[in-house]
């Protein structure tokens, strides 16, 4: 299961309902927003387009 979350006040808050039991332990992998990882190397006017492109399973590393 993959879910986006926001980090506020030292707590990760999921942006959608999670199907978990109270007290259930989970593993978390942190992946920063695709555009933020570019670190200002390019100027992008539509962040949502860039996220979709970078996260696309059709995009292959060179």
HELIX and SHEET records of a PDB file:
HELIX    1   1 UNK A   34  UNK A   37  1                                   4    
HELIX    2   2 UNK A   47  UNK A   55  1                                   9    
SHEET    1   A 2 UNK A   5  UNK A   8  0                                        
SHEET    2   A 2 UNK A  11  UNK A  14 -1                                        
END                                                                             
